[in-house]
């Protein structure tokens, strides 16, 4: 089976999931999307209202900002980036997913990572960092510093929703993305182009 068939098989399994109570309260499961060959994976917290309605990750205001951030680094969902979340169903009122909800969904995310096989993972916000790497980690002290996890390079940074609340963080995130661009050139594509760095 190729990557497309394998990820489709996993998606069909995830769409039927009822491992936690989140599935009862959401409209649909938001599995993930993007390039399976680009070498870069972005992981957020979980679907919001827009994502729940459309069944796609990062399509609301934070998602539009994420697309602009990625574009600044020369990346897009079609060619370079696969996007997923710690949980695949919207928590009620967009609250932070509970530890047991993250735990129930984590095996699916781990399978996605194994299939996509990214060289670089960007973690957006504290929930992604704590859900994947370390439950005690703080995004404020971890962001901008490379982690080496499961033979992959991981860059934690702020979630785009935090930038909408506090635009002063945009410069900080841009510094993190510049590091991602450099690492991408080093590990994935030495000819990768960005208009800005």
N, C-alpha and C positions, 0 to 999 in steps of 0.2 A: 504494500500500500504506500502511496506517496503522501506527502504532508497534507495536501488538500483533502484527500480521502480520510486520513487519520483524524484531522481536526473536525471534519464534518461528522464523523462517527462520535467523537467526544461531544460535540455540540448537541447532537440528537439525544445523547444520554443526559446531558445537563438540563435540557429543556424539560425533561420529565422529573427532575429532582424535587424531592420534598424532605430533604435532610434536616431542614430547620424551618421555623415558623415564618420566615420572611416571604416564602413563596405564597403563603395564604393571603398576604396583604398587597402584593404587587400585581401589576397588569401583565407583565411578561418578564421572562428571564433575559438579561442582557449578557450575552455570551462573550463577546469580544470581536474585534475585526482588524483587518489590516494586512500588511505584507508578511508572508511566511518566509521570505528570503532576504529581508532587508538587514537582518543582523541587530536590530534595535527593538526593544520592547519597553512600553510605557505602562506602568501599573498604578491605578488610582484606588480610591476608597470603595466606591460602589455607585450604582445608578442613582440619579436624581429624578425629578419629575419628568423632565424632557426625555431622558434616556429610557425611563420606564414606559413612556408613551410610544416612543419610536423603536424601542428594542435595539438601540445602538449606543455604544459608549461615547461619552464626552460629546454630546451634540447641543447642550444648552450653552449658556453664556460662558461658563468655565471651559467648556469644550471648544468653543470658538476662539477663546483666548489661547488655549493649548495649541490649536492649529496654527495660530499666528506665531507662537513661540517656536514651534517645530519648524515652521517655514523660514523663520529667521536663521535657523541653523542649517537650512537647506534640506529639510526632511519633510516627507508627507506620508500619509497613511497608505497610499497605493503602492509606493515603491520601497519605503524604508522602515516603516514603523508598524508594529502590531500593538494594539491597545487592549488592555484588559483591566479588571478590577479585583480587589480582594474578595468582595462578595458580588454575586451576579444578580441579586434581587434587591429592589429598593427598600431600605429600612423605612419604617413609618416616620413621616415628617422629616425625612432626610437626616435622622439621627445617626450617630456613629454606630457602626455595627458592633454588636456585643461579642465578647471573646468566643462564646460557643457558636455564634453565627459564622465568624471568621474561620473557626476550626472546621466547621462542617463543609465550607466551600474550598478550603485550602487545597485538598487533594486535586480538585479540578484545575485550579490555577497551576499547581505543580505539573500536571499533565500538559497543560497549555505551554508552559515554559519548556518542557522537554520536547514537545513537537516543534515549536517555533525555533528553539535552540538559538536564542539570541546571544551575541557576544557581549552586549551591553544592555543593562536594564536601568531605566530611570524610574525611581519611586516618587510618586507625587503625594507628599504630605505624611503626617504622623501615622495614620492608620495603615497605609501601605508599608511604611518602614517597620512598624511594630508587628504587623500581620505576617510579614515575610521573613524579617531578619531577627528582630529582638523586641519582645513585648515591653521592655523597659527603655528602649531608645527614645531620645528626644530629637525632633526634627530640627530644632533651632541649633543644636550642637553637632548634629550629624550631617546636615546639608553641606554640599560643596566638597565633601571628602569621599574619595573613592573607597568602596568596600570590595573585598574579593570574596564572593560567596558562591559555593557550588560551581567553581571553575568559571565564574562569570564576573564581569566588572559591573558594579552597582553604584549609581549616583543618586542619593536622596536629594530632593529639593522640595520647595514649597508647592502645595497644590494650587492650581490656577484660581480656585475659589478664594484662597487667602489673598491673592493679588487683587482680586476684585474688591475685597474688603479693605486692603491696605496697599494701594498702588506703589508705595515706596519700596515694596519687596521686589518689584519688577527688575530692578538693576541687579539685585542679588541672584535672582533666577537666571538672568542672562549670563552672569559669570559662570554659573553651573553648566548652562547649555554650551557655552564656549568650550568647557572642558570635555563635554560629551562629543562635540564635533572633533576635537583633537584626537580623542580616543577612537572615534569611529574611523578617522583617517588612518590611524595606526593599526587597527585590528580588522577593519572590514573593507574599506575602499580608500586607498591613498589619493585618489583623484576626486574625492567628494568635494563638491563646491557649495559654498555659502556666500551670499552677497555681502554678509556682514563680518565674517571671520574666517 
